[in-house]
Protein backbone atom coordinates (compact mmCIF):
# COMPACT_ATOMS: atom_id res chain seq x y z
CA UNK A 1 0.00 0.00 0.00
CA UNK A 2 1.06 3.58 -0.67
CA UNK A 3 0.05 6.22 1.85
CA UNK A 4 0.57 9.98 1.90
CA UNK A 5 -0.45 11.73 5.11
CA UNK A 6 -0.75 15.55 5.07
CA UNK A 7 2.33 15.66 2.85
CA UNK A 8 3.75 19.04 1.80
CA UNK A 9 6.94 19.55 -0.22
CA UNK A 10 8.89 22.67 -1.27
CA UNK A 11 11.73 22.44 -3.80
CA UNK A 12 14.87 24.31 -2.73
CA UNK A 13 14.40 28.02 -3.26
CA UNK A 14 10.72 27.72 -4.13
CA UNK A 15 8.26 30.14 -2.54
CA UNK A 16 5.22 27.92 -3.15
CA UNK A 17 4.89 24.22 -2.35
CA UNK A 18 4.89 21.74 -5.23
CA UNK A 19 2.58 19.54 -3.14
CA UNK A 20 0.41 20.84 -0.32
CA UNK A 21 -1.38 18.81 2.39
CA UNK A 22 -1.80 15.77 0.14
CA UNK A 23 -3.43 12.77 1.80
CA UNK A 24 -3.92 9.64 -0.31
CA UNK A 25 -4.08 5.90 0.01
CA UNK A 26 -3.45 3.62 -2.96
CA UNK A 27 -4.18 -0.04 -2.36
CA UNK A 28 -2.17 -2.93 -3.77
CA UNK A 29 -3.42 -3.96 -7.20
CA UNK A 30 -5.10 -0.65 -8.11
CA UNK A 31 -4.77 0.94 -11.56
CA UNK A 32 -4.67 4.67 -10.79
CA UNK A 33 -4.71 7.45 -13.38
CA UNK A 34 -3.34 10.83 -12.24
CA UNK A 35 -3.95 13.98 -14.27
CA UNK A 36 -3.91 17.74 -13.84
CA UNK A 37 -2.60 20.97 -15.40
CA UNK A 38 1.07 21.35 -16.37
CA UNK A 39 3.18 22.18 -13.32
CA UNK A 40 0.41 21.09 -10.97
CA UNK A 41 2.52 18.61 -9.00
CA UNK A 42 2.01 15.29 -10.81
CA UNK A 43 5.68 14.55 -11.50
CA UNK A 44 6.60 15.68 -7.98
CA UNK A 45 4.18 13.13 -6.57
CA UNK A 46 5.79 10.41 -8.70
CA UNK A 47 9.26 11.34 -7.44
CA UNK A 48 8.09 10.85 -3.86
CA UNK A 49 7.08 7.27 -4.51
CA UNK A 50 10.58 5.99 -5.34
CA UNK A 51 12.53 8.18 -2.92
CA UNK A 52 13.95 10.68 -5.42
CA UNK A 53 12.21 13.17 -3.14
CA UNK A 54 13.78 13.93 -0.72
CA UNK A 55 17.07 12.04 -1.41
CA UNK A 56 17.87 13.42 -4.88
CA UNK A 57 15.64 16.48 -5.24
CA UNK A 58 16.37 18.43 -2.08
CA UNK A 59 13.81 20.60 -0.37
CA UNK A 60 11.60 21.06 2.66
CA UNK A 61 8.89 18.58 3.55
CA UNK A 62 6.42 17.79 6.25
CA UNK A 63 4.00 14.95 6.66
CA UNK A 64 4.75 11.37 5.70
CA UNK A 65 4.92 9.10 2.65
CA UNK A 66 5.15 5.32 3.03
CA UNK A 67 5.51 2.90 0.12
CA UNK A 68 4.95 -0.79 0.79
CA UNK A 69 5.55 -0.04 4.48
CA UNK A 70 8.78 1.93 3.92
CA UNK A 71 9.04 5.60 4.93
CA UNK A 72 10.68 7.42 1.99
CA UNK A 73 12.68 9.70 4.31
CA UNK A 74 14.41 6.70 5.89
CA UNK A 75 14.95 4.55 2.79
CA UNK A 76 17.08 5.54 -0.20
CA UNK A 77 15.97 5.10 -3.84
CA UNK A 78 18.18 2.01 -4.22
CA UNK A 79 16.18 0.31 -1.44
CA UNK A 80 12.89 1.25 -3.08
CA UNK A 81 14.03 0.26 -6.60
CA UNK A 82 12.94 -3.38 -6.33
CA UNK A 83 9.51 -2.33 -5.05
CA UNK A 84 8.80 0.74 -7.19
CA UNK A 85 9.65 0.88 -10.90
CA UNK A 86 9.68 4.36 -12.41
CA UNK A 87 9.28 5.36 -16.07
CA UNK A 88 10.17 9.03 -16.39
CA UNK A 89 8.49 11.65 -18.57
CA UNK A 90 11.55 11.97 -20.78
CA UNK A 91 13.02 8.60 -21.90
CA UNK A 92 16.37 10.25 -22.66
CA UNK A 93 16.89 10.72 -18.89
CA UNK A 94 16.69 6.97 -18.30
CA UNK A 95 18.81 5.51 -21.09
CA UNK A 96 22.41 4.58 -20.23
CA UNK A 97 23.51 1.70 -22.48
CA UNK A 98 24.49 1.67 -26.14
CA UNK A 99 22.32 -1.25 -27.30
CA UNK A 100 18.69 -2.06 -26.50
CA UNK A 101 19.37 -5.49 -24.97
CA UNK A 102 22.12 -4.06 -22.78
CA UNK A 103 19.78 -1.29 -21.65
CA UNK A 104 17.21 -3.79 -20.42
CA UNK A 105 19.95 -5.83 -18.72
CA UNK A 106 21.44 -2.80 -16.93
CA UNK A 107 19.12 -2.73 -13.92
CA UNK A 108 19.16 -6.51 -13.57
CA UNK A 109 22.98 -6.56 -13.54
CA UNK A 110 23.11 -3.89 -10.85
CA UNK A 111 20.79 -5.92 -8.64
CA UNK A 112 22.90 -9.06 -9.09
CA UNK A 113 20.47 -11.35 -10.91
CA UNK A 114 21.77 -14.64 -12.33
CA UNK A 115 22.50 -14.90 -16.07
CA UNK A 116 19.67 -17.37 -16.66
CA UNK A 117 17.11 -15.19 -14.87
CA UNK A 118 18.37 -12.09 -16.67
CA UNK A 119 17.99 -13.80 -20.05
CA UNK A 120 14.44 -14.82 -19.18
CA UNK A 121 13.45 -11.34 -17.94
CA UNK A 122 14.99 -9.63 -21.00
CA UNK A 123 13.11 -11.92 -23.37
CA UNK A 124 9.83 -11.41 -21.50
CA UNK A 125 10.18 -7.63 -21.58
CA UNK A 126 11.11 -7.48 -25.26
CA UNK A 127 8.12 -9.63 -26.21
CA UNK A 128 5.71 -7.78 -23.89
CA UNK A 129 6.49 -4.45 -25.58
CA UNK A 130 6.75 -5.90 -29.10
CA UNK A 131 10.34 -4.73 -29.58
CA UNK A 132 12.21 -8.01 -29.97
CA UNK A 133 13.30 -6.82 -33.43
CA UNK A 134 15.13 -3.89 -31.79
CA UNK A 135 17.29 -5.96 -29.41
CA UNK A 136 20.55 -5.37 -31.30
CA UNK A 137 19.79 -1.77 -32.37
CA UNK A 138 21.79 1.20 -31.13
CA UNK A 139 19.66 3.19 -28.68
CA UNK A 140 20.72 6.57 -30.10
CA UNK A 141 19.31 5.67 -33.52
CA UNK A 142 15.83 4.80 -32.25
CA UNK A 143 12.81 7.07 -32.62
CA UNK A 144 11.38 8.81 -29.56
CA UNK A 145 8.55 6.27 -29.32
CA UNK A 146 10.91 3.31 -29.65
CA UNK A 147 13.07 4.73 -26.84
CA UNK A 148 9.96 5.03 -24.70
CA UNK A 149 9.19 1.34 -25.22
CA UNK A 150 12.76 0.35 -24.36
CA UNK A 151 12.58 2.29 -21.08
CA UNK A 152 9.30 0.65 -20.13
CA UNK A 153 10.75 -2.77 -20.96
CA UNK A 154 13.84 -2.11 -18.80
CA UNK A 155 11.64 -1.25 -15.81
CA UNK A 156 9.24 -4.18 -16.32
CA UNK A 157 12.22 -6.54 -16.33
CA UNK A 158 12.76 -5.73 -12.64
CA UNK A 159 9.27 -7.06 -11.75
CA UNK A 160 8.46 -4.22 -9.32
CA UNK A 161 5.45 -4.37 -6.98
CA UNK A 162 4.44 -0.83 -8.02
CA UNK A 163 4.94 0.62 -11.49
CA UNK A 164 4.86 4.42 -11.79
CA UNK A 165 4.73 5.86 -15.31
CA UNK A 166 4.93 9.58 -16.07
CA UNK A 167 3.23 10.12 -19.47
CA UNK A 168 4.38 6.80 -20.93
CA UNK A 169 2.31 7.09 -24.13
CA UNK A 170 3.15 10.71 -24.99
CA UNK A 171 5.58 9.70 -27.75
CA UNK A 172 3.73 6.60 -28.95
CA UNK A 173 1.54 6.21 -32.02
CA UNK A 174 -2.06 5.03 -31.40
CA UNK A 175 -1.32 1.36 -32.00
CA UNK A 176 1.86 1.33 -29.89
CA UNK A 177 0.04 3.17 -27.08
CA UNK A 178 -2.73 0.60 -27.19
CA UNK A 179 -0.18 -2.23 -27.05
CA UNK A 180 1.61 -0.71 -24.04
CA UNK A 181 -1.63 -0.05 -22.18
CA UNK A 182 -2.82 -3.59 -22.87
CA UNK A 183 0.41 -4.89 -21.35
CA UNK A 184 -0.12 -2.70 -18.28
CA UNK A 185 -3.73 -3.88 -17.97
CA UNK A 186 -2.58 -7.51 -18.14
CA UNK A 187 0.15 -6.94 -15.52
CA UNK A 188 -2.38 -5.24 -13.28
CA UNK A 189 -5.19 -7.75 -13.78
CA UNK A 190 -3.26 -11.02 -13.90
CA UNK A 191 -0.23 -10.32 -11.70
CA UNK A 192 -1.75 -7.75 -9.32
CA UNK A 193 0.90 -5.13 -10.15
CA UNK A 194 -0.08 -1.70 -8.82
CA UNK A 195 -0.10 0.80 -11.70
CA UNK A 196 0.15 4.57 -11.17
CA UNK A 197 0.02 6.37 -14.49
CA UNK A 198 0.30 10.13 -15.08
CA UNK A 199 -1.23 11.39 -18.33
CA UNK A 200 -2.75 14.49 -19.91
CA UNK A 201 -4.54 12.69 -22.76
CA UNK A 202 -7.29 10.75 -21.04
CA UNK A 203 -8.97 9.34 -24.16
CA UNK A 204 -6.35 6.57 -24.37
CA UNK A 205 -6.33 5.63 -20.69
CA UNK A 206 -9.76 5.95 -19.08
CA UNK A 207 -10.97 2.49 -20.09
CA UNK A 208 -8.08 0.84 -18.24
CA UNK A 209 -8.04 2.77 -14.94
CA UNK A 210 -10.00 1.99 -11.77
CA UNK A 211 -9.53 5.42 -10.26
CA UNK A 212 -8.86 9.00 -11.35
CA UNK A 213 -6.95 11.48 -9.18
CA UNK A 214 -6.81 15.13 -10.32
CA UNK A 215 -4.02 17.34 -8.93
CA UNK A 216 -4.09 21.11 -9.36
CA UNK A 217 -1.69 23.61 -7.78
CA UNK A 218 -0.24 20.89 -5.57
CA UNK A 219 -3.57 19.78 -4.12
CA UNK A 220 -5.92 16.88 -4.83
CA UNK A 221 -9.06 18.46 -6.30
CA UNK A 222 -10.86 15.24 -7.29
CA UNK A 223 -10.45 11.55 -6.47
CA UNK A 224 -12.75 8.66 -7.30
CA UNK A 225 -13.96 6.25 -9.94
CA UNK A 226 -13.08 7.44 -13.45
CA UNK A 227 -16.68 7.65 -14.69
CA UNK A 228 -17.89 9.41 -11.55
CA UNK A 229 -15.11 12.05 -11.60
CA UNK A 230 -15.60 12.83 -15.32
CA UNK A 231 -19.35 13.14 -14.78
CA UNK A 232 -19.63 15.09 -11.52
CA UNK A 233 -16.55 17.30 -11.99
CA UNK A 234 -16.83 17.90 -15.75
CA UNK A 235 -17.10 21.71 -15.53
CA UNK A 236 -14.25 22.13 -13.04
CA UNK A 237 -11.98 19.78 -14.99
CA UNK A 238 -12.64 21.67 -18.21
CA UNK A 239 -11.88 25.00 -16.53
CA UNK A 240 -8.47 23.92 -15.21
CA UNK A 241 -7.40 22.44 -18.55
CA UNK A 242 -7.95 18.69 -18.34
CA UNK A 243 -8.07 16.92 -21.72
CA UNK A 244 -11.54 15.45 -21.49
CA UNK A 245 -12.09 12.62 -24.02
CA UNK A 246 -14.16 13.67 -27.04
CA UNK A 247 -16.76 11.00 -26.29
CA UNK A 248 -17.30 12.40 -22.78
CA UNK A 249 -17.54 15.97 -24.15
CA UNK A 250 -20.15 14.84 -26.67
CA UNK A 251 -22.20 13.12 -23.97
CA UNK A 252 -22.30 16.31 -21.88
CA UNK A 253 -23.23 18.41 -24.92
CA UNK A 254 -26.06 15.99 -25.78
CA UNK A 255 -27.28 16.21 -22.19
CA UNK A 256 -27.61 19.97 -22.69
CA UNK A 257 -29.76 19.26 -25.74
CA UNK A 258 -32.10 17.20 -23.57
CA UNK A 259 -30.88 13.74 -24.56
CA UNK A 260 -31.23 11.49 -21.52
CA UNK A 261 -28.67 8.78 -20.80
CA UNK A 262 -28.15 6.48 -17.85
CA UNK A 263 -24.39 6.90 -17.69
CA UNK A 264 -21.46 8.78 -19.24
CA UNK A 265 -19.65 6.68 -21.89
CA UNK A 266 -15.87 6.38 -21.60
CA UNK A 267 -15.15 4.57 -24.88
CA UNK A 268 -16.46 4.50 -28.44
CA UNK A 269 -17.99 1.09 -27.76
CA UNK A 270 -19.93 2.45 -24.78
CA UNK A 271 -20.93 5.55 -26.77
CA UNK A 272 -22.51 3.36 -29.46
CA UNK A 273 -24.63 1.77 -26.73
CA UNK A 274 -25.44 4.91 -24.70
CA UNK A 275 -25.83 7.36 -27.61
CA UNK A 276 -27.00 5.05 -30.39
CA UNK A 277 -30.50 6.56 -30.44
CA UNK A 278 -29.30 10.19 -30.50
CA UNK A 279 -29.73 10.66 -34.30
CA UNK A 280 -33.33 9.44 -34.11
CA UNK A 281 -34.29 11.41 -31.00
CA UNK A 282 -32.48 14.64 -31.90
CA UNK A 283 -32.46 14.44 -35.70
CA UNK A 284 -29.77 14.98 -38.33
CA UNK A 285 -29.64 17.90 -40.72
CA UNK A 286 -27.59 18.16 -43.90
CA UNK A 287 -24.65 20.52 -44.01
CA UNK A 288 -22.91 22.04 -47.00
CA UNK A 289 -19.77 20.37 -48.30
CA UNK A 290 -16.50 21.45 -46.77
CA UNK A 291 -14.30 23.78 -48.74
CA UNK A 292 -10.74 22.59 -49.04
CA UNK A 293 -8.22 25.36 -48.55
CA UNK A 294 -5.24 25.22 -50.85
CA UNK A 295 -2.04 26.98 -49.89
CA UNK A 296 -0.08 29.40 -52.04
CA UNK A 297 3.26 28.89 -53.74
CA UNK A 298 5.44 25.86 -52.93
CA UNK A 299 7.92 26.52 -50.11
CA UNK A 300 9.30 22.99 -49.61
CA UNK A 301 9.75 20.31 -52.25
CA UNK A 302 11.35 16.88 -52.15
CA UNK A 303 12.15 14.79 -55.21
CA UNK A 304 12.98 11.07 -54.95
CA UNK A 305 14.28 11.66 -51.42
CA UNK A 306 16.10 8.77 -49.76
CA UNK A 307 17.82 8.80 -46.39
CA UNK A 308 19.81 5.91 -44.93
CA UNK A 309 21.38 6.16 -41.47
CA UNK A 310 24.89 4.80 -40.94
CA UNK A 311 24.75 0.98 -41.03
CA UNK A 312 20.99 1.12 -40.67
CA UNK A 313 17.88 0.58 -42.78
CA UNK A 314 16.50 3.20 -45.16
CA UNK A 315 14.54 5.70 -43.06
CA UNK A 316 13.06 7.45 -46.13
CA UNK A 317 12.33 5.83 -49.50
CA UNK A 318 11.71 7.74 -52.71
CA UNK A 319 9.66 10.56 -51.11
CA UNK A 320 8.09 13.11 -53.48
CA UNK A 321 6.39 15.93 -51.61
CA UNK A 322 5.32 19.53 -52.07
CA UNK A 323 4.29 21.81 -49.18
CA UNK A 324 2.80 25.20 -49.96
CA UNK A 325 2.82 28.60 -48.33
CA UNK A 326 -0.01 29.06 -45.82
CA UNK A 327 -0.66 25.35 -45.23
CA UNK A 328 -1.18 23.67 -41.86
CA UNK A 329 0.22 20.20 -42.47
CA UNK A 330 0.21 17.31 -39.98
CA UNK A 331 2.67 14.44 -40.41
CA UNK A 332 1.52 11.24 -38.73
CA UNK A 333 2.52 7.58 -38.73
CA UNK A 334 3.74 4.78 -36.51
CA UNK A 335 6.88 5.10 -34.40
CA UNK A 336 9.94 4.67 -36.61
CA UNK A 337 8.02 5.43 -39.82
CA UNK A 338 10.37 8.29 -40.75
CA UNK A 339 8.45 11.37 -39.58
CA UNK A 340 11.28 13.07 -37.71
CA UNK A 341 13.81 12.04 -40.36
CA UNK A 342 11.64 13.69 -43.03
CA UNK A 343 11.18 17.03 -41.28
CA UNK A 344 14.86 17.28 -40.30
CA UNK A 345 15.57 17.60 -44.03
CA UNK A 346 13.50 20.81 -44.13
CA UNK A 347 16.05 22.83 -42.14
CA UNK A 348 19.17 21.01 -43.30
CA UNK A 349 19.82 19.03 -40.11
CA UNK A 350 19.85 15.97 -42.35
CA UNK A 351 21.01 15.86 -45.97
CA UNK A 352 19.57 13.47 -48.55
CA UNK A 353 21.39 10.19 -49.16
CA UNK A 354 19.99 10.61 -52.65
CA UNK A 355 17.37 12.84 -54.22
CA UNK A 356 16.80 16.53 -53.53
CA UNK A 357 15.17 18.84 -50.98
CA UNK A 358 14.56 22.51 -51.76
CA UNK A 359 13.36 25.27 -49.43
CA UNK A 360 12.08 28.36 -51.26
CA UNK A 361 13.82 26.93 -54.33
CA UNK A 362 17.22 26.58 -52.65
CA UNK A 363 18.85 23.14 -52.53
CA UNK A 364 19.45 22.36 -48.82
CA UNK A 365 22.82 20.76 -49.60
CA UNK A 366 24.14 24.12 -50.83
CA UNK A 367 23.39 26.10 -47.63
CA UNK A 368 24.10 25.74 -43.92
CA UNK A 369 21.62 24.99 -41.15
CA UNK A 370 22.25 28.50 -39.81
CA UNK A 371 21.27 30.05 -43.14
CA UNK A 372 18.10 27.96 -43.35
CA UNK A 373 17.23 28.85 -39.75
CA UNK A 374 16.39 32.40 -40.87
CA UNK A 375 13.35 31.01 -42.68
CA UNK A 376 12.71 27.62 -41.04
CA UNK A 377 12.09 27.38 -37.30
CA UNK A 378 12.38 23.91 -35.76
CA UNK A 379 10.97 22.79 -32.39
CA UNK A 380 12.62 19.51 -31.43
CA UNK A 381 10.92 16.45 -29.99
CA UNK A 382 13.02 16.74 -26.85
CA UNK A 383 12.80 20.26 -25.35
CA UNK A 384 16.12 19.76 -23.55
CA UNK A 385 17.82 20.03 -26.97
CA UNK A 386 16.86 23.73 -26.94
CA UNK A 387 17.78 24.68 -23.39
CA UNK A 388 21.22 26.04 -22.49
CA UNK A 389 20.71 29.53 -20.98
CA UNK A 390 20.59 30.43 -17.29
CA UNK A 391 17.08 31.89 -17.29
CA UNK A 392 13.88 31.45 -19.27
CA UNK A 393 14.00 35.05 -20.52
CA UNK A 394 17.58 34.65 -21.80
CA UNK A 395 16.65 31.38 -23.48
CA UNK A 396 13.78 32.90 -25.43
CA UNK A 397 15.67 36.08 -26.35
CA UNK A 398 18.81 34.26 -27.56
CA UNK A 399 17.84 33.99 -31.25
CA UNK A 400 16.93 37.68 -31.43
CA UNK A 401 20.21 38.68 -29.79
CA UNK A 402 22.39 36.73 -32.23
CA UNK A 403 20.45 38.38 -35.07
CA UNK A 404 21.40 41.73 -33.50
CA UNK A 405 17.82 42.94 -33.11
CA UNK A 406 17.31 46.31 -31.42
CA UNK A 407 16.93 46.01 -27.63
CA UNK A 408 13.48 47.63 -27.66
CA UNK A 409 12.27 45.16 -30.32
CA UNK A 410 13.71 42.22 -28.34
CA UNK A 411 11.88 43.33 -25.18
CA UNK A 412 8.59 43.82 -27.04
CA UNK A 413 8.75 40.41 -28.74
CA UNK A 414 9.94 38.72 -25.56
CA UNK A 415 7.05 40.10 -23.51
CA UNK A 416 4.52 39.13 -26.18
CA UNK A 417 5.68 35.52 -26.54
CA UNK A 418 6.03 34.98 -22.76
CA UNK A 419 2.52 36.32 -22.32
CA UNK A 420 1.25 34.01 -25.08
CA UNK A 421 2.77 30.90 -23.48
CA UNK A 422 2.12 31.90 -19.86
CA UNK A 423 5.85 32.01 -19.05
CA UNK A 424 6.26 35.42 -17.41
CA UNK A 425 6.19 33.96 -13.91
CA UNK A 426 9.15 31.75 -14.85
CA UNK A 427 11.27 34.35 -16.66
CA UNK A 428 14.04 34.34 -14.02
CA UNK A 429 13.93 30.56 -13.43
CA UNK A 430 16.53 28.07 -14.65
CA UNK A 431 14.77 26.33 -17.59
CA UNK A 432 15.93 22.76 -16.87
CA UNK A 433 14.44 22.86 -13.36
CA UNK A 434 10.89 23.24 -14.72
CA UNK A 435 8.37 20.52 -15.57
CA UNK A 436 8.32 18.73 -18.94
CA UNK A 437 5.33 20.72 -20.18
CA UNK A 438 6.88 24.01 -19.09
CA UNK A 439 10.18 23.18 -20.84
CA UNK A 440 8.22 22.33 -23.98
CA UNK A 441 6.58 25.77 -23.94
CA UNK A 442 9.94 27.49 -23.45
CA UNK A 443 11.40 25.60 -26.41
CA UNK A 444 8.50 26.68 -28.62
CA UNK A 445 8.64 30.27 -27.44
CA UNK A 446 12.40 30.41 -28.22
CA UNK A 447 11.67 29.46 -31.82
CA UNK A 448 8.41 31.35 -32.37
CA UNK A 449 9.81 34.63 -31.07
CA UNK A 450 11.80 34.91 -34.35
CA UNK A 451 8.59 34.48 -36.43
CA UNK A 452 10.04 32.11 -39.08
CA UNK A 453 8.26 31.72 -42.43
CA UNK A 454 8.12 27.93 -41.97
CA UNK A 455 7.57 26.41 -38.55
CA UNK A 456 8.30 22.71 -37.99
CA UNK A 457 7.16 21.22 -34.67
CA UNK A 458 8.08 17.67 -33.68
CA UNK A 459 5.65 16.40 -31.01
CA UNK A 460 5.21 19.88 -29.49
CA UNK A 461 2.26 19.10 -27.20
CA UNK A 462 3.96 16.44 -25.09
CA UNK A 463 3.49 17.30 -21.42
CA UNK A 464 0.96 20.06 -22.11
CA UNK A 465 -2.45 20.24 -20.50
CA UNK A 466 -5.52 20.82 -22.66
CA UNK A 467 -5.75 24.60 -22.15
CA UNK A 468 -2.12 25.21 -23.07
CA UNK A 469 -2.38 22.88 -26.04
CA UNK A 470 -5.51 24.68 -27.27
CA UNK A 471 -3.81 28.05 -26.91
CA UNK A 472 -0.80 26.82 -28.87
CA UNK A 473 -2.91 25.34 -31.65
CA UNK A 474 -5.03 28.50 -31.88
CA UNK A 475 -1.80 30.47 -32.18
CA UNK A 476 -0.56 28.17 -34.95
CA UNK A 477 -3.84 28.59 -36.80
CA UNK A 478 -3.42 32.37 -36.60
CA UNK A 479 0.16 31.94 -37.79
CA UNK A 480 -1.07 30.12 -40.90
CA UNK A 481 -3.64 32.85 -41.59
CA UNK A 482 -0.70 35.30 -41.69
CA UNK A 483 0.65 33.35 -44.67
CA UNK A 484 3.15 31.29 -42.69
CA UNK A 485 3.52 27.51 -43.09
CA UNK A 486 3.15 25.10 -40.17
CA UNK A 487 4.32 21.47 -40.28
CA UNK A 488 3.27 19.48 -37.22
CA UNK A 489 4.63 16.00 -36.43
CA UNK A 490 2.36 14.34 -33.89
CA UNK A 491 0.68 11.18 -32.63
CA UNK A 492 -2.25 13.21 -31.26
CA UNK A 493 -4.95 12.33 -33.78
CA UNK A 494 -7.60 14.34 -31.91
CA UNK A 495 -5.52 17.52 -32.26
CA UNK A 496 -4.88 16.82 -35.95
CA UNK A 497 -8.63 16.39 -36.52
CA UNK A 498 -9.37 19.70 -34.81
CA UNK A 499 -6.70 21.96 -36.29
CA UNK A 500 -4.79 20.67 -39.32
CA UNK A 501 -5.86 21.18 -42.96
CA UNK A 502 -3.77 18.50 -44.63
CA UNK A 503 -2.47 15.17 -43.33
CA UNK A 504 0.54 13.17 -44.55
CA UNK A 505 0.65 9.55 -43.35
CA UNK A 506 4.06 7.86 -43.41
CA UNK A 507 4.81 4.15 -43.18
CA UNK A 508 8.26 2.55 -43.40
CA UNK A 509 9.76 5.71 -44.85
CA UNK A 510 7.17 6.20 -47.60
CA UNK A 511 4.16 8.48 -47.97
CA UNK A 512 1.11 6.21 -47.86
CA UNK A 513 -1.61 8.88 -47.97
CA UNK A 514 -1.48 12.65 -48.48
CA UNK A 515 -4.62 14.79 -48.59
CA UNK A 516 -7.34 16.73 -46.81
CA UNK A 517 -7.70 15.65 -43.18
CA UNK A 518 -11.28 14.48 -43.69
CA UNK A 519 -10.19 12.14 -46.45
CA UNK A 520 -7.14 10.76 -44.62
CA UNK A 521 -8.56 10.32 -41.11
CA UNK A 522 -12.09 9.14 -41.89
CA UNK A 523 -12.54 5.42 -41.40
CA UNK A 524 -8.84 4.86 -40.69
CA UNK A 525 -8.30 1.78 -38.54
CA UNK A 526 -5.78 3.28 -36.08
CA UNK A 527 -5.59 6.97 -37.04
CA UNK A 528 -9.23 8.05 -36.87
CA UNK A 529 -10.43 10.19 -33.94
CA UNK A 530 -13.05 8.94 -31.48
CA UNK A 531 -15.90 10.96 -32.97
CA UNK A 532 -15.30 9.59 -36.48
CA UNK A 533 -15.46 6.03 -35.19
CA UNK A 534 -18.78 6.81 -33.52
CA UNK A 535 -20.09 8.69 -36.58
CA UNK A 536 -19.54 5.62 -38.77
CA UNK A 537 -22.42 3.92 -36.94
CA UNK A 538 -24.71 6.90 -37.68
CA UNK A 539 -24.13 6.93 -41.42
CA UNK A 540 -27.29 4.90 -41.96
CA UNK A 541 -29.23 7.66 -40.19
CA UNK A 542 -27.91 10.31 -42.59
CA UNK A 543 -24.69 11.38 -40.87
CA UNK A 544 -21.66 12.11 -43.12
CA UNK A 545 -18.92 9.50 -42.83
CA UNK A 546 -16.13 12.09 -42.55
CA UNK A 547 -17.18 13.82 -39.31
CA UNK A 548 -14.04 14.22 -37.15
CA UNK A 549 -14.80 16.42 -34.15
CA UNK A 550 -17.44 17.10 -31.52
CA UNK A 551 -18.20 20.53 -33.03
CA UNK A 552 -18.70 19.01 -36.50
CA UNK A 553 -21.02 16.36 -35.10
CA UNK A 554 -23.07 18.87 -33.12
CA UNK A 555 -23.58 20.93 -36.29
CA UNK A 556 -25.48 18.08 -37.95
CA UNK A 557 -27.69 17.39 -34.91
CA UNK A 558 -30.82 19.52 -35.01
JOHU-V660629 format. One record per run of one state. SS is the DSSP state (a for helix, b for strand, c for the rest). FROM is the first residue (numbers start at 0). TO is the last residue. If there is no record, write none. Layout:
ss->SS from->FROM to->TO
ss->SS from->FROM to->TO
//
This chain:
ss->c from->0 to->0
ss->b from->1 to->10
ss->c from->11 to->17
ss->b from->18 to->25
ss->c from->26 to->29
ss->b from->30 to->34
ss->c from->35 to->40
ss->a from->41 to->48
ss->c from->49 to->50
ss->a from->51 to->54
ss->c from->55 to->57
ss->b from->58 to->66
ss->c from->67 to->68
ss->b from->69 to->70
ss->c from->71 to->75
ss->a from->76 to->79
ss->c from->80 to->82
ss->b from->83 to->86
ss->c from->87 to->89
ss->a from->90 to->93
ss->c from->94 to->97
ss->b from->98 to->98
ss->a from->99 to->109
ss->c from->110 to->113
ss->a from->114 to->128
ss->c from->129 to->130
ss->a from->131 to->133
ss->c from->134 to->136
ss->b from->137 to->137
ss->a from->138 to->140
ss->c from->141 to->142
ss->a from->143 to->155
ss->c from->156 to->160
ss->b from->161 to->165
ss->c from->166 to->172
ss->a from->173 to->190
ss->c from->191 to->192
ss->b from->193 to->197
ss->c from->198 to->199
ss->b from->200 to->200
ss->a from->201 to->203
ss->c from->204 to->209
ss->b from->210 to->215
ss->c from->216 to->217
ss->b from->218 to->224
ss->a from->225 to->231
ss->c from->232 to->232
ss->a from->233 to->239
ss->c from->240 to->241
ss->b from->242 to->242
ss->c from->243 to->244
ss->a from->245 to->255
ss->c from->256 to->266
ss->a from->267 to->274
ss->c from->275 to->276
ss->a from->277 to->281
ss->c from->282 to->282
ss->b from->283 to->283
ss->c from->284 to->296
ss->b from->297 to->307
ss->c from->308 to->312
ss->b from->313 to->323
ss->c from->324 to->326
ss->b from->327 to->332
ss->c from->333 to->337
ss->a from->338 to->342
ss->c from->343 to->352
ss->b from->353 to->358
ss->c from->359 to->360
ss->b from->361 to->362
ss->a from->363 to->365
ss->c from->366 to->367
ss->a from->368 to->371
ss->c from->372 to->374
ss->b from->375 to->378
ss->c from->379 to->381
ss->a from->382 to->384
ss->c from->385 to->390
ss->a from->391 to->401
ss->c from->402 to->405
ss->a from->406 to->419
ss->c from->420 to->422
ss->a from->423 to->425
ss->c from->426 to->429
ss->a from->430 to->432
ss->c from->433 to->434
ss->a from->435 to->447
ss->c from->448 to->452
ss->b from->453 to->457
ss->c from->458 to->464
ss->a from->465 to->480
ss->c from->481 to->483
ss->b from->484 to->488
ss->c from->489 to->491
ss->a from->492 to->498
ss->c from->499 to->500
ss->b from->501 to->506
ss->c from->507 to->508
ss->b from->509 to->515
ss->a from->516 to->520
ss->c from->521 to->528
ss->a from->529 to->540
ss->c from->541 to->548
ss->a from->549 to->555
ss->b from->556 to->556
ss->c from->557 to->557
//
